[in-house]
Amino acid sequence: MKNLVHPAALLPPTGGVTAQLRQQYASAGHEQLDSRGLAFSEGLQLPGISTLIQESWQRSVQLHANPDNPEAPLAMDREELEAYRRQHPLAAIMPVIHKLLVLPSHDSGMLVAVGDEVGRLLWVEGDAAMRRRAEGMMFVPGADWSEATVGTSAPGTALALGRGIQISGAEHYKRSVHPWSCTAVPFHDPDSGALLGVVDITGTESAVAAHTLSLVEATVAAAQAHLRVERLQLAAAGQSPASRRRSPAPKTSGDPGANSLYRNSLQLLGRDQALLSIDGRTVALSARHSEILALLSTHSEGLNAEELCTLLYPGDASTMTLRAEMVRLRKVLHQLNPDAVPESRPYRLPMDLLPDSGQVLNCLQRGAHRIALEIYRGAVLPRSEAPGIAELRSRVSSLLREAVLTDGSAESLLKYAELPEARDDVEVRSAALKLLPPRSPKRAAVVADLERLDRELSA
């Protein structure tokens, strides 16, 4: 174990925190860590370091990120990266990113990076000298900069939290990144709301200037508007981008969500009738068609008529009933995009279509419960009585609740408690109460809720 310098020794008498002191606190905090993150496994709190950074370090420890590993791992080689970038939805926004961020960065000595929804960098552009320096820590296209891999960094932590963030110097979990500072903002699909990736500015102290976060947020908003207008123009012209047919996917380091491209999406959460978006065009489906597409999208290998009937109908139903319903669904999908029409024998979707419930499950499998909670808008098709939908609804809801109870902060627990399904959840509120600081103004509302539930249970 290293010689320990407790950060409390650095606290100024007035309690003021300058940028220099902020770095001293973070550097001293790193003295408490070894490659296994022993300080956090022992529950040590680090004075002078923001709660946000400490929680990110704690997640980094739990995810087994190594602060002494100097380089981020390469998740895709050049050939895989180029193929993946060509078909990724964020390729359409790169002209906006180039105009608003990349061109100005050549004069400011900063880098602009755009990554996918699991933290893999797809584009890194900007000052040539800075790009060469950044190669030393593998801040390059194709590298994995998720929190699970490199620990606290602006791209990975912005994705973990689902909001814009700034990370300065020694606040990074990986020590090789301490000479750098960065600002990052997540990018959501303007139609479906699905998480598509992250936009990042990396450089020296100027990368975390007060105006930088606003600049990146404004750029993301402009890029979302550009993507929406492009889709409307294509729809008005009766055109659509090339459909996403199944093809060999890039290496994903075992990440179940890494192959998701989300331009073709199915929104099931918190709604009785799904919204289907394909190549920028969106339609509302009937309740039965919502159930069929939900089931087919979660069984990529396909389902025969008998299997789909069993998952779709609560009682006995003839496969003739299903076939008639599939004829109607095919007509709807053909009008939207002929390439989306399901195949038969078995019934199977011909293109990748990830439902928002699947995105929640992918996030939970990689430990990103904050992102999962941000995506989750309610139960899967809450009025559906289809056995397969009921099972999916229960699985998504129970796994999310378990993750929030096991690893969630007070903020996450309170956000979960606002969901309709958690209205009477005593355990969630009790867990939040234990984590809230004694003087938190939020405690009163939680106590009032617990008292209400106690009265209702007593009655």
C-alpha positions as CSV (number, residue, x, y, z in Angstrom):
1,M,0.0,0.0,0.0
2,K,1.2,3.5,-0.9
3,N,2.1,6.1,1.7
4,L,-1.2,7.7,2.5
5,V,-1.8,11.4,2.4
6,H,-5.3,12.0,3.7
7,P,-7.1,14.7,1.6
8,A,-8.5,16.3,4.7
9,A,-5.1,17.7,5.3
10,L,-5.5,19.8,2.2
11,L,-8.8,21.5,3.1
12,P,-8.4,25.3,3.4
13,P,-9.7,26.9,6.6
14,T,-12.4,28.8,4.6
15,G,-13.6,25.7,2.8
16,G,-13.1,27.4,-0.6
17,V,-12.1,25.2,-3.5
18,T,-9.9,26.6,-6.3
19,A,-9.1,24.6,-9.4
20,Q,-5.6,24.0,-8.1
21,L,-7.0,22.6,-4.8
22,R,-9.5,20.5,-6.6
23,Q,-6.6,18.8,-8.4
24,Q,-4.7,18.4,-5.1
25,Y,-7.7,16.7,-3.5
26,A,-8.0,14.4,-6.4
27,S,-4.3,13.5,-6.5
28,A,-4.4,12.8,-2.8
29,G,-7.4,10.7,-3.3
30,H,-5.5,8.6,-5.8
31,E,-3.0,7.8,-3.0
32,Q,-5.8,5.9,-1.3
33,L,-6.2,3.6,-4.4
34,D,-4.3,0.6,-5.6
35,S,-5.0,-1.5,-8.7
36,R,-7.8,-3.2,-6.7
37,G,-9.4,0.0,-5.4
38,L,-8.8,-1.0,-1.8
39,A,-9.8,2.4,-0.4
40,F,-13.4,2.1,-1.7
41,S,-13.7,-1.6,-0.8
42,E,-13.0,-0.4,2.8
43,G,-15.7,2.3,2.5
44,L,-13.3,5.3,2.8
45,Q,-14.8,8.7,1.9
46,L,-12.4,11.2,0.3
47,P,-12.8,14.8,1.5
48,G,-12.5,17.5,-1.0
49,I,-13.6,15.3,-4.0
50,S,-17.1,15.8,-5.3
51,T,-19.7,13.1,-4.7
52,L,-20.1,12.7,-8.4
53,I,-16.4,11.8,-8.9
54,Q,-16.3,9.6,-5.8
55,E,-19.4,7.6,-7.0
56,S,-17.8,7.2,-10.4
57,W,-14.6,6.0,-8.8
58,Q,-16.6,3.6,-6.7
59,R,-18.3,2.2,-9.9
60,S,-14.9,2.0,-11.5
61,V,-13.7,-0.2,-8.6
62,Q,-16.8,-2.4,-8.7
63,L,-16.3,-2.8,-12.5
64,H,-12.6,-3.8,-11.9
65,A,-11.1,-1.0,-13.9
66,N,-7.4,-0.7,-13.2
67,P,-6.1,2.9,-12.5
68,D,-2.6,1.9,-13.3
69,N,-3.3,0.5,-16.8
70,P,-1.8,3.2,-19.0
71,E,-3.8,2.5,-22.2
72,A,-7.4,1.9,-23.1
73,P,-8.0,-1.4,-25.0
74,L,-8.7,-1.4,-28.7
75,A,-12.2,-2.9,-29.3
76,M,-12.2,-2.8,-33.1
77,D,-9.5,-3.0,-35.7
78,R,-9.5,-0.6,-38.7
79,E,-11.6,-2.7,-41.0
80,E,-14.2,-3.4,-38.4
81,L,-14.3,0.2,-37.3
82,E,-14.8,1.6,-40.9
83,A,-17.7,-0.8,-41.5
84,Y,-19.3,0.0,-38.2
85,R,-19.0,3.7,-38.6
86,R,-20.5,3.7,-42.1
87,Q,-23.7,2.1,-40.8
88,H,-23.9,3.9,-37.5
89,P,-26.6,6.6,-37.1
90,L,-24.1,9.1,-35.8
91,A,-22.3,9.2,-39.2
92,A,-25.1,11.5,-40.4
93,I,-24.3,14.1,-37.8
94,M,-20.6,14.3,-38.4
95,P,-20.8,17.3,-40.8
96,V,-22.4,19.3,-38.0
97,I,-19.8,18.1,-35.4
98,H,-17.1,19.0,-37.9
99,K,-18.4,22.5,-38.5
100,L,-19.2,23.5,-34.9
101,L,-16.5,21.7,-33.0
102,V,-13.7,20.2,-35.1
103,L,-12.8,23.2,-37.2
104,P,-12.6,25.5,-34.2
105,S,-10.5,22.9,-32.3
106,H,-7.6,23.2,-34.7
107,D,-6.9,26.7,-33.3
108,S,-7.6,25.8,-29.7
109,G,-5.4,22.7,-29.4
110,M,-8.2,20.4,-28.5
111,L,-9.6,17.0,-29.7
112,V,-13.2,16.2,-30.6
113,A,-14.3,12.6,-30.1
114,V,-17.6,10.9,-31.0
115,G,-18.3,7.5,-29.4
116,D,-21.1,4.9,-29.6
117,E,-23.6,4.2,-26.8
118,V,-21.2,1.7,-25.1
119,G,-18.2,4.1,-25.0
120,R,-16.2,3.0,-28.0
121,L,-14.7,5.9,-29.8
122,L,-15.7,6.1,-33.5
123,W,-14.1,9.4,-34.5
124,V,-11.3,11.4,-32.9
125,E,-10.4,14.6,-34.8
126,G,-8.8,18.0,-34.1
127,D,-5.3,19.3,-33.4
128,A,-2.7,17.0,-35.0
129,A,-0.1,17.4,-32.3
130,M,-2.8,16.6,-29.6
131,R,-3.9,13.6,-31.5
132,R,-0.3,12.2,-31.5
133,R,-0.1,12.8,-27.7
134,A,-3.5,11.2,-27.1
135,E,-2.3,8.0,-28.9
136,G,-0.1,7.4,-25.8
137,M,-3.2,6.6,-23.8
138,M,-5.0,5.0,-26.7
139,F,-7.5,7.8,-27.1
140,V,-8.0,6.8,-30.7
141,P,-10.9,5.6,-32.9
142,G,-11.8,2.0,-32.0
143,A,-10.7,2.2,-28.4
144,D,-13.0,1.4,-25.5
145,W,-13.5,4.4,-23.2
146,S,-16.4,3.1,-21.2
147,E,-16.4,3.4,-17.4
148,A,-16.3,-0.4,-17.1
149,T,-13.0,-0.4,-19.0
150,V,-11.1,2.8,-18.2
151,G,-13.0,4.1,-15.1
152,T,-13.9,7.7,-14.7
153,S,-13.6,9.8,-17.9
154,A,-15.9,12.2,-19.6
155,P,-17.2,10.0,-22.4
156,G,-17.7,6.9,-20.2
157,T,-19.1,8.7,-17.2
158,A,-21.5,10.9,-19.3
159,L,-22.9,7.6,-20.7
160,A,-23.1,6.1,-17.2
161,L,-25.0,9.1,-15.8
162,G,-27.0,10.0,-18.9
163,R,-26.1,13.6,-18.8
164,G,-23.3,16.1,-19.7
165,I,-20.2,16.1,-17.4
166,Q,-16.7,17.6,-17.1
167,I,-13.7,15.7,-15.7
168,S,-10.6,17.6,-14.9
169,G,-7.0,16.2,-14.6
170,A,-6.6,13.9,-11.6
171,E,-10.4,13.3,-11.3
172,H,-9.9,10.7,-14.0
173,Y,-9.6,7.2,-12.5
174,K,-6.8,6.2,-14.9
175,R,-3.6,7.9,-13.8
176,S,-2.2,8.1,-17.4
177,V,-5.1,10.5,-18.2
178,H,-4.3,13.0,-15.4
179,P,-2.6,15.5,-17.8
180,W,-5.9,15.8,-19.7
181,S,-9.3,17.3,-19.0
182,C,-12.5,16.7,-20.9
183,T,-16.2,17.6,-21.4
184,A,-18.8,15.1,-22.8
185,V,-22.5,15.1,-23.5
186,P,-24.7,12.0,-24.4
187,F,-26.4,12.0,-27.8
188,H,-30.0,10.7,-28.0
189,D,-32.0,9.8,-31.0
190,P,-34.3,12.8,-31.7
191,D,-37.3,10.5,-32.6
192,S,-37.1,7.5,-30.3
193,G,-35.0,9.0,-27.5
194,A,-32.7,5.9,-27.6
195,L,-29.1,6.5,-26.5
196,L,-26.9,6.6,-29.7
197,G,-23.6,7.8,-28.3
198,V,-21.6,10.6,-26.8
199,V,-19.8,13.8,-28.0
200,D,-16.6,14.8,-26.2
201,I,-14.0,17.6,-26.2
202,T,-10.6,16.6,-24.7
203,G,-7.6,18.8,-24.1
204,T,-5.9,20.8,-21.4
205,E,-7.7,23.0,-18.7
206,S,-9.6,24.9,-21.4
207,A,-11.5,21.7,-22.2
208,V,-13.4,22.2,-18.9
209,A,-13.9,25.9,-19.1
210,A,-17.2,27.2,-17.9
211,H,-18.6,27.7,-21.4
212,T,-17.4,24.4,-22.9
213,L,-20.2,22.3,-21.5
214,S,-22.8,24.7,-22.9
215,L,-20.9,24.6,-26.3
216,V,-21.1,20.8,-26.5
217,E,-24.7,20.7,-25.4
218,A,-25.6,23.3,-28.0
219,T,-23.7,21.3,-30.7
220,V,-25.6,18.1,-29.7
221,A,-28.9,19.9,-29.9
222,A,-28.0,21.2,-33.4
223,A,-26.9,17.8,-34.5
224,Q,-30.2,16.2,-33.3
225,A,-32.1,18.9,-35.2
226,H,-30.1,18.2,-38.3
227,L,-30.8,14.4,-38.0
228,R,-34.5,15.0,-37.6
229,V,-34.7,17.4,-40.6
230,E,-32.7,14.9,-42.8
231,R,-35.2,12.2,-41.9
232,L,-38.2,14.4,-42.7
233,Q,-36.7,15.4,-46.0
234,L,-36.1,11.8,-46.9
235,A,-39.6,10.8,-45.9
236,A,-41.1,13.6,-47.9
237,A,-39.2,12.5,-51.0
238,G,-40.3,8.9,-50.5
239,Q,-36.7,7.8,-49.9
240,S,-35.0,6.1,-47.0
241,P,-31.4,5.3,-46.0
242,A,-30.2,1.8,-46.7
243,S,-31.9,-0.7,-44.5
244,R,-30.0,-2.4,-41.7
245,R,-29.7,-6.0,-42.7
246,R,-28.0,-8.5,-40.5
247,S,-24.2,-8.7,-41.1
248,P,-21.1,-9.8,-39.2
249,A,-20.7,-7.5,-36.3
250,P,-17.5,-6.0,-34.9
251,K,-15.7,-7.5,-31.9
252,T,-17.6,-6.5,-28.8
253,S,-15.6,-7.8,-25.8
254,G,-18.7,-9.7,-24.7
255,D,-20.9,-6.7,-24.5
256,P,-24.5,-7.7,-25.3
257,G,-25.5,-4.2,-26.3
258,A,-22.5,-3.5,-28.5
259,N,-24.1,-4.4,-31.9
260,S,-27.2,-2.1,-31.4
261,L,-27.6,0.7,-33.9
262,Y,-31.0,2.0,-32.8
263,R,-32.0,3.8,-36.0
264,N,-34.6,1.1,-36.3
265,S,-36.3,1.1,-32.9
266,L,-39.4,-0.2,-31.2
267,Q,-40.8,1.8,-28.2
268,L,-42.6,-0.5,-25.8
269,L,-42.0,1.0,-22.4
270,G,-44.9,2.7,-20.7
271,R,-47.2,2.6,-23.7
272,D,-50.1,0.3,-24.7
273,Q,-49.4,0.6,-28.4
274,A,-45.8,0.5,-29.6
275,L,-44.1,3.1,-31.8
276,L,-42.1,1.7,-34.6
277,S,-39.3,3.8,-36.2
278,I,-37.5,2.6,-39.3
279,D,-35.1,4.8,-41.2
280,G,-36.5,7.9,-39.6
281,R,-40.2,7.1,-40.3
282,T,-42.4,6.4,-37.3
283,V,-45.8,4.7,-37.1
284,A,-48.1,3.7,-34.2
285,L,-49.0,0.0,-34.1
286,S,-52.1,-1.7,-33.0
287,A,-51.9,-3.5,-29.7
288,R,-51.7,-6.9,-31.3
289,H,-49.1,-5.8,-33.8
290,S,-47.1,-4.3,-31.0
291,E,-47.1,-7.6,-29.2
292,I,-46.0,-9.5,-32.3
293,L,-43.1,-7.2,-33.1
294,A,-42.0,-7.1,-29.5
295,L,-41.8,-10.9,-29.4
296,L,-40.1,-11.2,-32.8
297,S,-37.5,-8.5,-31.8
298,T,-36.6,-10.5,-28.7
299,H,-36.3,-13.8,-30.6
300,S,-33.8,-12.9,-33.4
301,E,-33.5,-16.6,-34.4
302,G,-37.2,-16.6,-35.2
303,L,-40.4,-18.4,-34.0
304,N,-42.5,-21.0,-35.7
305,A,-46.3,-20.5,-35.8
306,E,-47.0,-22.7,-32.8
307,E,-44.3,-21.0,-30.7
308,L,-45.5,-17.5,-31.5
309,C,-49.1,-18.5,-30.8
310,T,-48.1,-19.8,-27.3
311,L,-46.3,-16.5,-26.5
312,L,-49.0,-14.3,-28.0
313,Y,-52.4,-15.7,-26.9
314,P,-53.4,-16.3,-23.2
315,G,-55.6,-19.3,-24.1
316,D,-55.7,-21.8,-27.0
317,A,-55.6,-20.1,-30.4
318,S,-55.5,-21.4,-33.9
319,T,-52.4,-20.7,-36.0
320,M,-54.9,-19.6,-38.7
321,T,-55.8,-16.6,-36.4
322,L,-52.1,-15.8,-36.2
323,R,-51.6,-16.1,-40.0
324,A,-54.4,-13.6,-40.6
325,E,-52.9,-11.2,-38.1
326,M,-49.5,-11.6,-39.8
327,V,-51.0,-10.7,-43.2
328,R,-52.3,-7.4,-41.8
329,L,-49.0,-6.7,-40.1
330,R,-47.1,-7.3,-43.3
331,K,-49.3,-4.7,-45.1
332,V,-48.5,-2.1,-42.4
333,L,-44.7,-2.8,-42.6
334,H,-44.6,-2.9,-46.4
335,Q,-46.0,0.6,-46.5
336,L,-43.3,1.7,-44.0
337,N,-40.4,-0.1,-45.6
338,P,-40.6,-3.3,-47.8
339,D,-37.4,-4.6,-46.3
340,A,-39.0,-4.7,-42.8
341,V,-41.7,-7.3,-43.8
342,P,-41.2,-10.4,-41.5
343,E,-40.0,-13.7,-43.0
344,S,-42.0,-16.9,-42.4
345,R,-41.2,-20.5,-41.5
346,P,-40.1,-19.4,-39.0
347,Y,-41.4,-15.9,-38.5
348,R,-38.4,-13.7,-38.3
349,L,-37.5,-10.0,-38.7
350,P,-35.2,-9.4,-41.6
351,M,-33.5,-6.4,-40.1
352,D,-32.1,-5.4,-36.7
353,L,-34.8,-3.9,-34.5
354,L,-33.9,-3.4,-30.9
355,P,-36.8,-2.5,-28.6
356,D,-36.2,0.1,-25.8
357,S,-36.8,-2.8,-23.3
358,G,-33.9,-4.6,-24.9
359,Q,-31.7,-1.5,-24.5
360,V,-32.6,-1.4,-20.8
361,L,-31.6,-5.1,-20.4
362,N,-28.4,-4.4,-22.3
363,C,-27.5,-1.6,-20.0
364,L,-28.3,-3.7,-16.9
365,Q,-26.1,-6.5,-18.1
366,R,-23.1,-4.2,-18.3
367,G,-23.8,-2.6,-14.9
368,A,-25.1,0.7,-16.3
369,H,-28.3,0.9,-14.2
370,R,-28.3,4.8,-14.4
371,I,-28.7,4.7,-18.1
372,A,-31.2,1.9,-17.9
373,L,-33.3,4.0,-15.4
374,E,-33.0,7.0,-17.7
375,I,-34.4,4.9,-20.7
376,Y,-37.1,3.2,-18.7
377,R,-40.4,5.0,-19.1
378,G,-42.6,2.3,-17.5
379,A,-43.6,-1.3,-17.9
380,V,-43.5,-3.1,-21.3
381,L,-47.0,-2.8,-22.9
382,P,-48.6,-2.6,-19.5
383,R,-52.1,-3.7,-20.6
384,S,-51.0,-6.7,-22.7
385,E,-52.1,-10.1,-21.4
386,A,-49.9,-12.0,-23.9
387,P,-47.9,-14.6,-21.9
388,G,-44.6,-13.7,-23.7
389,I,-45.1,-10.0,-23.1
390,A,-46.0,-10.6,-19.4
391,E,-42.8,-12.6,-19.0
392,L,-40.7,-9.8,-20.7
393,R,-42.4,-7.1,-18.7
394,S,-41.7,-8.9,-15.4
395,R,-38.1,-9.6,-16.4
396,V,-37.3,-6.0,-17.3
397,S,-39.0,-4.6,-14.3
398,S,-37.6,-7.0,-11.7
399,L,-34.0,-6.7,-13.1
400,L,-34.2,-2.9,-13.0
401,R,-35.5,-2.9,-9.5
402,E,-32.9,-5.3,-8.3
403,A,-30.1,-3.3,-9.9
404,V,-31.3,0.0,-8.4
405,L,-31.7,-1.6,-4.9
406,T,-28.3,-3.3,-5.1
407,D,-26.1,-0.5,-6.6
408,G,-28.2,2.6,-6.8
409,S,-27.5,5.9,-5.2
410,A,-30.2,7.8,-3.2
411,E,-30.8,9.8,-6.4
412,S,-31.4,6.6,-8.5
413,L,-33.7,5.1,-5.8
414,L,-35.8,8.3,-5.6
415,K,-36.1,8.4,-9.4
416,Y,-37.2,4.8,-9.5
417,A,-39.7,5.5,-6.7
418,E,-41.5,7.9,-9.0
419,L,-42.4,5.1,-11.4
420,P,-46.1,3.9,-11.2
421,E,-45.0,0.4,-10.4
422,A,-43.0,1.7,-7.4
423,R,-45.8,3.8,-5.9
424,D,-46.2,1.4,-3.0
425,D,-42.6,0.1,-2.8
426,V,-41.6,0.4,0.8
427,E,-38.2,-1.3,0.4
428,V,-37.0,1.2,-2.3
429,R,-38.0,4.2,-0.1
430,S,-36.4,2.7,3.0
431,A,-33.2,2.2,1.0
432,A,-33.2,5.7,-0.2
433,L,-33.8,7.0,3.3
434,K,-30.7,5.2,4.5
435,L,-28.5,6.8,1.8
436,L,-29.8,10.3,2.1
437,P,-27.7,12.7,4.2
438,P,-29.2,13.6,7.6
439,R,-29.9,17.2,6.6
440,S,-31.2,16.4,3.0
441,P,-34.4,18.3,2.3
442,K,-35.6,15.2,0.3
443,R,-35.9,13.1,3.5
444,A,-39.2,14.7,4.5
445,A,-41.0,13.6,1.4
446,V,-39.6,10.0,1.7
447,V,-40.7,9.8,5.4
448,A,-44.1,11.1,4.4
449,D,-44.4,8.4,1.7
450,L,-43.4,5.7,4.2
451,E,-45.9,6.9,6.7
452,R,-48.7,6.9,4.0
453,L,-47.8,3.3,3.1
454,D,-47.8,2.3,6.7
455,R,-51.3,3.7,7.2
456,E,-52.6,2.0,4.0
457,L,-51.1,-1.3,5.0
458,S,-52.5,-1.0,8.5
459,A,-56.0,-0.2,7.2
